[in-house]
Amino acid sequence: MPRHQTRPPAGQRPVPGRPKSGRPKSGRPSPSHKAAEVSGRIAEAIAAFVLRLSGYRILARRWRCSAGELDIVARRGSTLAFVEVKYRHRQTQWYGLTQKQKKRITRAAALFVSSRQISRRFEWRFDVILLQTDPAAWPKWWLHIKNAWFDDD
């Protein structure tokens, strides 16, 4: 080991007697997790495109803070829309947001507004855009639910 190099964290050190290729998978995403991440990013890009076509101006995508992440923040007129994008392969379980997720998104929205010093004159709205790839769903492959919940829930 070179003189100035530090040791890797405990989860990344090879276990004695085990080949390096057999290291624990902690910290590494599984192939299915990677595929879900890519699908989610594609769905968010499609949702942002659809919002732009509908007259929205995208202020932020994948905005992260201590409270969580906002998929899309968009503005149209005096309305500020915080959009959660959900991607499904089938029509079952289209709308899947728990109370905990709603609270997380609401807290993240408050932090977004305070960090950007956005005027209070904007009306906040929490939307959900649902996308699916089920061939039986065509032509209705996306759904924009405006005012999916209110911040006082």
Buried (B, 14 or more C-beta within 10 A) or exposed (E): EEEEEEEEEEEEEEEEEEEEEEBEEEEEEEEEEEEEEEBBBEBBEBBBEBBEEEEBEBBBBEBEBEBBEBBBBBBEEEBBBBBBBBBBEEEEEBEEBEEEEBBBBBBBBBBBBEEEEBEEEBEBBBBBBBBBEEEEBEEEEBBBBEEBBEBEE
